[in-house]
Amino acid sequence: MPEKIICVVGPTACGKTKLGVLLAKRYDGEVVSADSMQIYKGMTIGTAAPTAEEMEGVPHHMIAVADPAEQWSAARYAQAAVPIVDDILARGKRPILVGGTGLWLDAVVQGRTFAGGHAGGAVRKELQDRLEQEGIGPLLEELRQVDPEAAQRLHPADEKRILRALEVYRETGKTISAHNAETAALPPRYDAVWIGLQFRDRADMKALIDRRVDAMVAAGLLEEVRQLLESGLPRDATALQAIGYKEFLGVLDGTAAVEEAVAEVKLRSRQYAKRQLTWLRRNGNIHWITWGKERDFTRALQVSTEILTAAGVC
């Protein structure tokens, strides 16, 4: 049987960090972050990366491990995170994956390989050039000829995935649909117990997100963005497209007021939380803990313990 691990998931600002630490202390565990932006160095405030005080002495992994100029995929994250999870298990500790980036969590837990192809290579450049010259129509039609399943599944507006599907076929000779079908049939890498956090009333979630953004601004988010630019980070770097960073670039340019940027960050954070929930709710294995107006971590720890005990985690 695969080793049991714990996954704490949910939308932004729902309390994953706190519950992850509480569970790590109860189950002699170590936290592995599964957040696609907390991996970057120098981006502590805007990504709400846990502080040393919030970690409460619990070891945390996969935080501030990448240069902001780098671009990480789910495959690259899994390549880095899986050896860490295995090492935690080998030392007799309990790995606790904490985060809201659903695809990255699945990449580790399910153990599925990713389709070949070299994103950003010559084939991708050729496809990108065609996209700019011809539009997505001819490319989607080409995909329909070689991989009708993918063409049917992908919306014409999803240009990135259409190009990726064509890239995979051209470089490997195998359709991305065939690859996905093969990997979906594989058993999961780990036996995961999933615990999800969500709010009963969406208005309470929105209010908490707004308060978190205000706290980020008060903590120096604008200065953090300024320091990243001064370090030589290109403005079009993936890291600077993150919510909270992209909006404040306009403030530094003088094209947006701080108040406008803050309002935009709040709006985009709420939209992101909604997308996170949509992704996570497709996972029928998640045991959901629902918050009322306030987050009750004592109750959450008690409920989580009951769930984990029933699943054989001790």
Summary of the structure (lengths in Angstrom):
residues: 314
radius of gyration: 20.7
end to end distance: 16.1
largest distance: 59.0
contacts: 983
relative contact order: 0.17
helix: 54%
strand: 11%
